[in-house]
Amino acid sequence: MRPTDRAMPKLVRRTSAAGALGAKQIWLVFLLGLGHAFSLPRHSLPVSRWRKNSSHRVAAGDVRHFLAGDASPLLCEVGARVGQALPDKLKHKELFEAHAVAELAQRHLTQWRSEGLEVQTAVELCAGCGLVGIFLALLDRRLRVLQLDRRRSKLAAQLHEMADSWDLHERLGWRVADLRPAGEEAAEFEPGSLVLACHACGLLSDEAMAAAVAARLPLILLPCCYARNPKALVRAKRGHPSFAWPRYPWLERGAVNRLGRDAVDAARVSFLEQNAYKVVYDHIDAEITEFNRAIVAAPT
Ligand SMILES: C[S@@+](CC[C@H](N)C(=O)[O-])C[C@H]1O[C@@H](n2cnc3c(N)ncnc32)[C@H](O)[C@@H]1O
């Protein structure tokens, strides 16, 4: 008999006895029971040895493993909360990646502060589900985090709701906005901000960099999607958000893109250095993603 066959009649008895429960709650109890009953292959390993690029979703059955977790306590706490509150929604890869990116950002924020560069707000561009910013707000209690994306997914809204239980609501904001400006100018940011973009695809990473340079703000960029032939306009259209070559002179109207990933990042770094930025490459664990390189730049 499989573990679920044993568990189901018990659950049915329990739920029918609890006649006052609503249908939603009964399902929740049922799913939590199933999650507990199913033992997945990863459950025979400690959390630190789970596959970090897995597209399996964080499940209710993962909760007790996170709670007994041998990985970073914050990663395990958030993993457990996600498994409890939002089972089967968030990919394991997204959990590990968001935590790794936030830790990387926090390391550099600490270093910059020790050198006298104050950052009060992290502006996370192309924030996706928003978990990077949530981890960062949990790691850095002095920081406000403003997250921008052209849409707000249901998961992003649910994760923000979940983050309220950590009392983050005053330091965590979301704005729906297109990162591409509607014309020649780059987007604007308040002084004291850090521009942070994780996997803003292709030219969106260049757009983030253009915005940081225009405002002379520190930048943490983990680029991805290096198209060899990206499309951008020679002249930006007024009133229409668009990619426009004049905003990214380091790409030489796409000639650099044709040379591949390393050439594109080298051109980004070189442009930042020419504009009086101190730049270093940093990395998150390559087991999480092949796009694990971060360009970390602070104005000097
Ligand atoms: C690959 S996802 C990265 C999400 C998240 N940063 C992460 O690492 O998981 C790219 C995100 O960029 C957003 N995006 C795409 N085009 C955009 C634009 N023009 N302005 C703002 N956000 C955009 C998408 O909605 C999506 O959430």
The ligand as an ORCA input file, in Angstrom:
! r2SCAN-3c Opt
* xyz 0 1
  C      13.437     36.875    -16.835
  S      12.330     37.814    -15.874
  C      13.344     38.129    -14.463
  C      12.536     38.249    -13.220
  C      13.341     38.349    -11.921
  N      14.199     39.500    -11.873
  C      14.130     37.090    -11.687
  O      15.357     37.122    -11.777
  O      13.512     36.060    -11.420
  C      12.239     39.353    -16.699
  C      11.219     40.310    -16.119
  O      11.288     41.525    -16.874
  C       9.999     42.067    -16.980
  N      10.003     42.984    -18.149
  C      10.077     42.659    -19.454
  N      10.079     43.758    -20.212
  C       9.988     44.823    -19.370
  C       9.945     46.242    -19.555
  N       9.992     46.762    -20.768
  N       9.861     47.032    -18.465
  C       9.811     46.494    -17.224
  N       9.849     45.159    -16.985
  C       9.944     44.331    -18.041
  C       9.104     40.865    -17.154
  O       7.754     41.164    -16.811
  C       9.770     39.863    -16.215
  O       9.200     39.912    -14.935
*
